[in-house]
Amino acid sequence: MPNFTDLLSQAKKMQEKMKETQEILKKIEAEGISGGNAVKVIMNGEGELKKITIDDNLLKEPKEIIEDLIVAAHNDAKSKLKKKTTEEISKVTGGIDLPPGFKFPF
């Protein structure tokens, strides 16, 4: 039977690592691209959109195309951000997958 004191100690260490990881996640950035680099967006680890870059040549295109490319670039950045955050979290959890629907940061 595991020692209860050891379990509490391990839980406290993991909690400290999770706090450190939360700070690291805030600083992560991911760049999403669409339209062959015509649209680029940068998101941070908190899911905030930090920057949008649109190629000048794209401004000649219909508004709907530009809107679609912005959405596509955002989705690309969001996907990359999710991958990066999952990698950081797995460092803390030792590669143990978190339950489905588990949200991080808390």
Buried (B, 14 or more C-beta within 10 A) or exposed (E): EEEEEEEEEEEEEEEEBBEEBBEBBEEBBBBBBBBEEBBBBBBBBEEEBEEEEBBEEBEEBEEEEBEBBBBBBBEBBBEBBEEBBEEBBEEBBEEEEEEEEEEBBE
